Amino acid sequence: WFAKTRVLHVHGVNSSGKDHVGLDFMEKDILLYILSALADDPDVLRVVTLEIFSRDDLKRSLRAINECFTVKGA
């Protein structure tokens, strides 16, 4: 399915079911899978929207993305 995907919107869902929160609420292996798939196919143009609505959630999301790249060794 990913090969046909051109637009992704991602966000976390907290334990009470509220969505559009930081990516730190997303399971790390799912976030790593998404980021790895994007990195493994760099010639395909895609749009990735972080669909979160607060500055704090954005900061935590960017930290979670950075941690995934550190884990992968990028």
DSSP file with accessible surface (Angstrom, degrees, kcal/mol):
  #  RESIDUE AA STRUCTURE BP1 BP2  ACC     N-H-->O    O-->H-N    N-H-->O    O-->H-N    TCO  KAPPA ALPHA  PHI   PSI    X-CA   Y-CA   Z-CA
    1    1 A W    >>        0   0  190      0, 0.0     3,-0.8     0, 0.0     4,-0.5   0.000 360.0 360.0 360.0 -30.4    0.0    0.0    0.0
    2    2 A F  G >4  +     0   0   20      1,-0.2     3,-1.2     2,-0.2     0, 0.0   0.867 360.0  63.6 -67.9 -32.8    2.8    2.4    0.7
    3    3 A A  G 34 S+     0   0   70      1,-0.3    -1,-0.2     3,-0.0     0, 0.0   0.821 108.0  43.2 -61.1 -28.2    4.1    2.4   -2.8
    4    4 A K  G <4 S+     0   0  186     -3,-0.8     2,-0.4     2,-0.0    -1,-0.3   0.515  91.6 105.6 -93.1  -6.5    0.8    4.0   -3.9
    5    5 A T    <<  +     0   0   30     -3,-1.2     3,-0.1    -4,-0.5    -3,-0.0  -0.609  31.2 161.5 -82.0 128.5    0.6    6.5   -1.0
    6    6 A R        +     0   0  119     -2,-0.4    41,-2.6     1,-0.3     2,-0.4   0.610  65.8  43.1-116.0 -23.7    1.4   10.1   -1.9
    7    7 A V  E     +a   47   0A 100     39,-0.2     2,-0.4     2,-0.0    -1,-0.3  -0.993  62.0 178.9-130.2 126.6   -0.1   11.9    1.1
    8    8 A L  E     -a   48   0A  17     39,-2.9    41,-2.7    -2,-0.4     2,-0.5  -0.979   9.6-167.8-122.9 137.2    0.2   10.9    4.7
    9    9 A H  E     -a   49   0A 105     -2,-0.4     2,-0.4    39,-0.2    41,-0.2  -0.999  16.5-173.8-121.4 130.9   -1.2   12.7    7.7
   10   10 A V  E     +a   50   0A  14     39,-2.7    41,-2.6    -2,-0.5     2,-0.3  -0.930  14.6 147.5-126.9 148.4    0.0   11.4   11.1
   11   11 A H        -     0   0   36     -2,-0.4    11,-0.2    39,-0.2     2,-0.2  -0.961  38.9-103.7-165.0 164.9   -0.8   12.2   14.7
   12   12 A G  E     -B   21   0B   1      9,-3.2     9,-1.7    -2,-0.3     8,-0.8  -0.492  17.3-147.2 -92.4 166.3   -0.9   10.4   18.0
   13   13 A V  E     -B   19   0B  71      6,-0.2     6,-0.2    12,-0.2     5,-0.0  -0.988  19.7-140.3-132.1 122.8   -3.9    9.1   20.0
   14   14 A N    >   -     0   0   33      4,-2.6     3,-2.2    -2,-0.4    11,-0.0  -0.196  32.7 -92.0 -81.1 177.6   -3.6    9.3   23.8
   15   15 A S  T 3  S+     0   0  129      1,-0.3    -1,-0.1     2,-0.1    10,-0.0   0.720 124.8  54.9 -65.7 -20.2   -4.8    6.6   26.2
   16   16 A S  T 3  S-     0   0   99      2,-0.1    -1,-0.3     3,-0.0     3,-0.1   0.405 122.4-103.3 -92.8   4.1   -8.2    8.2   26.6
   17   17 A G  S <  S+     0   0   53     -3,-2.2     2,-0.3     1,-0.3    -2,-0.1   0.448  71.0 146.1  94.0   0.7   -8.8    8.2   22.8
   18   18 A K        -     0   0  129     -5,-0.0    -4,-2.6     1,-0.0    -1,-0.3  -0.563  31.8-160.1 -72.2 128.5   -8.1   11.8   22.1
   19   19 A D  E     +B   13   0B  73     -2,-0.3    -6,-0.2    -6,-0.2     3,-0.1  -0.444  61.2  55.6-103.8-179.0   -6.5   12.1   18.7
   20   20 A H  E    S+     0   0B  41     -8,-0.8    33,-1.1     1,-0.2     2,-0.2   0.833  80.0 127.7  62.5  36.4   -4.4   14.8   17.0
   21   21 A V  E     -B   12   0B   5     -9,-1.7    -9,-3.2    -3,-0.2    -1,-0.2  -0.555  66.7 -53.9-108.5-179.8   -1.9   14.8   19.8
   22   22 A G    >   -     0   0    0     -2,-0.2     3,-1.8   -11,-0.2    -1,-0.2  -0.036  43.6-117.4 -59.2 155.5    1.8   14.4   19.7
   23   23 A L  G >  S+     0   0    1     34,-0.4     3,-1.5     1,-0.3    -1,-0.1   0.613 105.7  82.3 -68.6 -11.1    3.6   11.5   17.9
   24   24 A D  G 3  S+     0   0   55      1,-0.3    -1,-0.3    33,-0.2     4,-0.1   0.700  87.0  57.6 -66.7 -14.7    5.0   10.5   21.3
   25   25 A F  G <  S+     0   0   88     -3,-1.8    -1,-0.3     2,-0.1     2,-0.2   0.561  88.9  93.4 -87.7 -10.7    1.7    8.8   21.8
   26   26 A M  S <  S-     0   0   32     -3,-1.5     2,-0.1    -4,-0.2   -14,-0.1  -0.604  95.2 -96.3 -80.7 144.5    2.2    6.7   18.7
   27   27 A E    >>  -     0   0  127     -2,-0.2     4,-2.2     1,-0.1     3,-0.6  -0.403  33.3-130.5 -59.5 132.5    3.8    3.3   19.1
   28   28 A K  H 3> S+     0   0   91      1,-0.3     4,-2.8     2,-0.2     5,-0.2   0.856 104.5  54.2 -58.8 -38.7    7.5    3.7   18.4
   29   29 A D  H 3> S+     0   0  110      2,-0.2     4,-2.0     1,-0.2    -1,-0.3   0.853 108.7  49.5 -69.2 -28.6    7.7    0.8   16.0
   30   30 A I  H <> S+     0   0   78     -3,-0.6     4,-2.4     2,-0.2    -2,-0.2   0.939 112.7  46.5 -71.4 -45.1    4.8    2.2   13.9
   31   31 A L  H  X S+     0   0    3     -4,-2.2     4,-2.7     1,-0.2     5,-0.2   0.932 113.1  49.9 -61.9 -42.9    6.4    5.6   13.7
   32   32 A L  H  X S+     0   0   48     -4,-2.8     4,-2.8    -5,-0.2     5,-0.2   0.907 108.9  52.9 -62.6 -39.8    9.8    4.0   12.9
   33   33 A Y  H  X S+     0   0  123     -4,-2.0     4,-2.5    -5,-0.2    -1,-0.2   0.937 111.2  46.0 -60.0 -46.9    8.1    1.9   10.1
   34   34 A I  H  X S+     0   0   22     -4,-2.4     4,-2.2     2,-0.2    -2,-0.2   0.950 115.7  45.0 -62.5 -48.8    6.6    5.1    8.6
   35   35 A L  H  X S+     0   0   23     -4,-2.7     4,-2.5     1,-0.2    -2,-0.2   0.898 113.5  50.5 -65.7 -37.8    9.8    7.1    8.7
   36   36 A S  H  X S+     0   0   22     -4,-2.8     4,-2.5    -5,-0.2    -1,-0.2   0.912 108.6  51.8 -65.6 -42.0   11.9    4.2    7.4
   37   37 A A  H  X S+     0   0   16     -4,-2.5     4,-0.6    -5,-0.2    -1,-0.2   0.905 111.7  47.6 -62.1 -40.1    9.5    3.6    4.5
   38   38 A L  H >< S+     0   0   38     -4,-2.2     3,-0.9     1,-0.2    -2,-0.2   0.935 114.4  45.8 -64.6 -45.0    9.8    7.3    3.6
   39   39 A A  H 3< S+     0   0   49     -4,-2.5    -2,-0.2     1,-0.2    -1,-0.2   0.835 107.9  57.4 -69.2 -30.9   13.6    7.3    3.9
   40   40 A D  H 3< S+     0   0  116     -4,-2.5    -1,-0.2     1,-0.3    -2,-0.2   0.608 112.6  40.2 -77.0 -11.6   13.9    4.0    1.9
   41   41 A D    X<  +     0   0   60     -3,-0.9     3,-1.4    -4,-0.6    -1,-0.3  -0.470  67.9 155.1-132.4  61.6   12.1    5.5   -1.1
   42   42 A P  T 3   +     0   0   96      0, 0.0    -1,-0.1     0, 0.0    -2,-0.1   0.658  64.3  67.0 -71.2 -14.6   13.5    9.1   -1.3
   43   43 A D  T 3  S+     0   0  150     -3,-0.1     2,-0.5     2,-0.1    -3,-0.0   0.607  82.9  85.5 -82.7 -10.6   12.8    9.6   -5.1
   44   44 A V  S <  S-     0   0   41     -3,-1.4     2,-0.4    -6,-0.2    -3,-0.1  -0.799  80.6-130.2 -92.6 126.4    9.1    9.5   -4.7
   45   45 A L        +     0   0  157     -2,-0.5     2,-0.3     2,-0.0    -2,-0.1  -0.639  37.6 167.1 -77.8 126.6    7.5   12.8   -3.8
   46   46 A R        -     0   0   39     -2,-0.4     2,-0.5     2,-0.0   -39,-0.2  -0.962  31.9-133.8-136.6 156.3    5.2   12.6   -0.8
   47   47 A V  E     -a    7   0A  80    -41,-2.6   -39,-2.9    -2,-0.3     2,-0.5  -0.945  18.8-170.2-109.9 128.8    3.4   15.0    1.5
   48   48 A V  E     -a    8   0A  66     -2,-0.5     2,-0.5   -41,-0.2   -39,-0.2  -0.983   3.6-167.8-121.0 119.5    3.6   14.3    5.2
   49   49 A T  E     -a    9   0A  62    -41,-2.7   -39,-2.7    -2,-0.5     2,-1.0  -0.931  17.1-146.1-108.9 124.1    1.4   16.4    7.4
   50   50 A L  E     -a   10   0A  53     -2,-0.5     2,-1.7   -41,-0.2   -39,-0.2  -0.814  18.5-159.2 -84.1 104.2    1.8   16.3   11.2
   51   51 A E        +     0   0   55    -41,-2.6     2,-0.3    -2,-1.0   -39,-0.1  -0.555  43.3 124.2 -92.7  74.2   -1.8   16.8   12.1
   52   52 A I        -     0   0   21     -2,-1.7   -31,-0.2   -41,-0.1   -32,-0.1  -0.930  48.6-151.2-132.1 154.5   -1.4   18.1   15.6
   53   53 A F        +     0   0  151    -33,-1.1     2,-0.3    -2,-0.3   -32,-0.1   0.152  63.8  63.8-124.6  21.4   -2.7   21.3   17.1
   54   54 A S     >  -     0   0   51      1,-0.1     4,-2.1     0, 0.0     5,-0.1  -0.994  69.9-128.2-142.6 153.5   -0.5   22.5   19.9
   55   55 A R  H  > S+     0   0  191     -2,-0.3     4,-2.7     1,-0.2     5,-0.2   0.892 111.3  53.3 -63.6 -41.0    3.1   23.8   20.1
   56   56 A D  H  > S+     0   0  102      1,-0.2     4,-2.4     2,-0.2    -1,-0.2   0.914 108.8  48.9 -62.9 -42.0    3.8   21.3   22.9
   57   57 A D  H  > S+     0   0   17      2,-0.2     4,-2.4     1,-0.2   -34,-0.4   0.888 110.8  51.8 -63.6 -37.4    2.6   18.4   20.9
   58   58 A L  H  X S+     0   0   71     -4,-2.1     4,-2.8     2,-0.2     5,-0.2   0.944 109.1  49.2 -63.6 -46.2    4.7   19.6   18.0
   59   59 A K  H  X S+     0   0  112     -4,-2.7     4,-2.0     1,-0.2    -2,-0.2   0.930 113.8  45.6 -59.7 -45.0    7.8   19.8   20.2
   60   60 A R  H  X S+     0   0   73     -4,-2.4     4,-2.3     1,-0.2    -1,-0.2   0.877 112.1  52.8 -67.1 -34.9    7.2   16.2   21.5
   61   61 A S  H  X S+     0   0    0     -4,-2.4     4,-2.6     2,-0.2    -2,-0.2   0.922 108.6  48.5 -65.5 -45.5    6.5   15.0   18.0
   62   62 A L  H  X S+     0   0   91     -4,-2.8     4,-2.5     1,-0.2    -1,-0.2   0.893 111.2  51.2 -63.4 -37.1    9.8   16.4   16.6
   63   63 A R  H  X S+     0   0  135     -4,-2.0     4,-2.4    -5,-0.2    -2,-0.2   0.917 109.8  49.8 -64.0 -43.3   11.6   14.8   19.6
   64   64 A A  H  X S+     0   0    2     -4,-2.3     4,-1.8     2,-0.2    -2,-0.2   0.908 111.4  48.7 -63.5 -40.3    9.9   11.4   18.8
   65   65 A I  H  X S+     0   0   30     -4,-2.6     4,-2.0     2,-0.2    -2,-0.2   0.937 110.9  50.3 -64.3 -45.7   10.9   11.7   15.1
   66   66 A N  H  X S+     0   0  101     -4,-2.5     4,-2.0     1,-0.2    -2,-0.2   0.906 108.0  53.2 -59.8 -40.6   14.5   12.6   16.1
   67   67 A E  H  X S+     0   0   92     -4,-2.4     4,-2.5     1,-0.2    -1,-0.2   0.882 106.2  53.7 -63.3 -36.3   14.7    9.6   18.4
   68   68 A C  H  X S+     0   0    7     -4,-1.8     4,-2.5     1,-0.2    -1,-0.2   0.913 108.4  48.6 -64.9 -41.2   13.5    7.3   15.6
   69   69 A F  H  X>S+     0   0   72     -4,-2.0     5,-2.2     2,-0.2     4,-1.2   0.870 110.9  51.3 -67.2 -33.0   16.3    8.5   13.4
   70   70 A T  H  <5S+     0   0   97     -4,-2.0    -2,-0.2     3,-0.2    -1,-0.2   0.921 110.9  48.3 -67.5 -41.3   18.8    8.0   16.2
   71   71 A V  H  <5S+     0   0  111     -4,-2.5    -2,-0.2     1,-0.2    -1,-0.2   0.930 113.0  47.4 -64.0 -44.0   17.5    4.4   16.7
   72   72 A K  H  <5S-     0   0   85     -4,-2.5    -1,-0.2    -5,-0.2    -2,-0.2   0.743 112.0-121.7 -71.7 -22.4   17.8    3.7   12.9
   73   73 A G  T  <5       0   0   63     -4,-1.2    -3,-0.2    -5,-0.2    -4,-0.1   0.722 360.0 360.0  89.5  21.4   21.3    5.2   12.8
   74   74 A A      <       0   0  100     -5,-2.2    -1,-0.2    -6,-0.2    -2,-0.0  -0.346 360.0 360.0 -78.2 360.0   20.5    7.8   10.2
